[in-house]
């Protein structure tokens, strides 16, 4: 039996310590990206809203800290109110409600929180376009017609649908998740394991029109965080459905991701940047998401192949811990050097709350492995 590395426990205890400190300032608000050491806050209907309560629940489950629990409960109350402003919502209710309401139901057996998550699942199912077999990502933000747009990130919204089907013992939500995942497999995932960020369909006929760059460098580049969402998302879809095509997709994407990492195992924000982009920033959040996804994959695969993914995840997390983490009070974020939206200069080379979340989630998986 392998002895667990000391750094895992050390890193986890530092997460706990930092959360105890930053939560006194952040309270029950919704941190997004860091500027000059402080997290900017977002509204509770922003796609990132679930990650802070998600972090609070991770630490609560290990420490029983009642103050953190109370903050998570207050965050859930605010997030659940957005259900009544559903025209401002989007497909990322999956992230939002899995990490807030489902966690609250899991930890406190809170039936009201369960109802909120089921309502969110119904909203997500309502975004399904039956002609194209995809879940529409966004409303028409900025006046742009998004009625035929689906995006790779949605792979991690599907667990809300799988969960809802299991809870109410009715396959409808799962059917929608499977049809969407099949569409993504066909239209987003390339033979080499790279993925598109956005694919645009004709919302009437459902026919594919084109792939577009989205947060990636170009339509035919390979946005690093998109690959991480896809890897983790297909692993989770496999966990819920046992469809072998999903585990094959997750492995193909994992192999692309791992084979394109630089020496320190933290990707540049896009895997296919022109060679003259020598000062491109990293995206540590993509590394953290991929590490947690690799651990999800490892837990689903018996024997040596699972062990190899676990070792790869461990190597990524060790590099994040040694080279990218910040435990000081001058910075509220934990993981430095994440990149939100490079082309629009939004949160470039700075901590992002979801980088912190997946880093902590993955550490905890290793701690219990
Ligand atoms: N889901 C949006 C992002 O990854 O930035």
Boltz pocket constraint, residues with backbone or C-beta under 6 A from the ligand:
constraints:
  - pocket:
      binder: B
      contacts: [[A, 47], [A, 153], [A, 215], [A, 225], [A, 340]]
      max_distance: 6.0
